[in-house]
Amino acid sequence: MELFDLTGKVAVITGSSKGIGKAIAERMAEHGAKVVISSRKAGPCDEVAQALNAKHGEGTALAIPANIASKEELQRLVDETNATFGKIDILVCNAASNPYAGPMAGISDDQFQKIFHNNVLANHWLTQMVAPQMLERRDGAILIISSVGGLRGNALIGAYNVSKAADMQLVRNLAVEYGPSNVRVNCIAPGLIQTDFARYLWENEEVLKVTVEPNPMKRIGQPDEIAGTAVYLCSKAAAYVTGQTLVVDGGLTIAW
């Protein structure tokens, strides 16, 4: 258990009021971390934080709503976390946007810009805000939730996939910069996961069929099946792992 023990660590997890982010928060709290629950709406954040505090003890979770599109709100997220817990040891950039599905020829400039603003620039902002204290302590873990879409072309979610490929490169660059100070930066690339965010994909019978049939496990994933990988990458168990994109997709990408 020591390898995966997060006791004493403080984790900020964006998009953690539901789906993959919520599952990561639940598992990190289970492994001893203090967790900050953050998404746009205060109500859902409060509900998740209250449930975690009831299960693991008061003070385990803190709800701080923030819109990843706003640099000011992200700075407030960081500042309030530092004011309450005194530090940030783990940053999980999970929140993302995808306002368009269809051929690249049909996407508007505003939609394209929103995808890159929320999926790449917001991660860059948060990292800039959190990394200095990690570098000073010579200890920290940053995790960006990307997608297997960043590894392959797709006619339905092309712009989203381009942003997720950019996240993988962002991680590689940051790992090179931060490695000498013992701050690790990694990616998880989930396959199709049964979340509200991806509902338009897994509720589409044709999309679901072409995703499940070639998958060695013959199913799509669940949010909690990403959470264990997140705990691993942010714990001592992954002390010598940085700059990597770990694919968690039931084997889909090796079977296509």
Order of alpha helices (4+ residues) and beta strands (2+ residues): beta-alpha-beta-alpha-beta-alpha-beta-alpha-alpha-beta-alpha-beta-alpha-alpha-alpha-beta-alpha
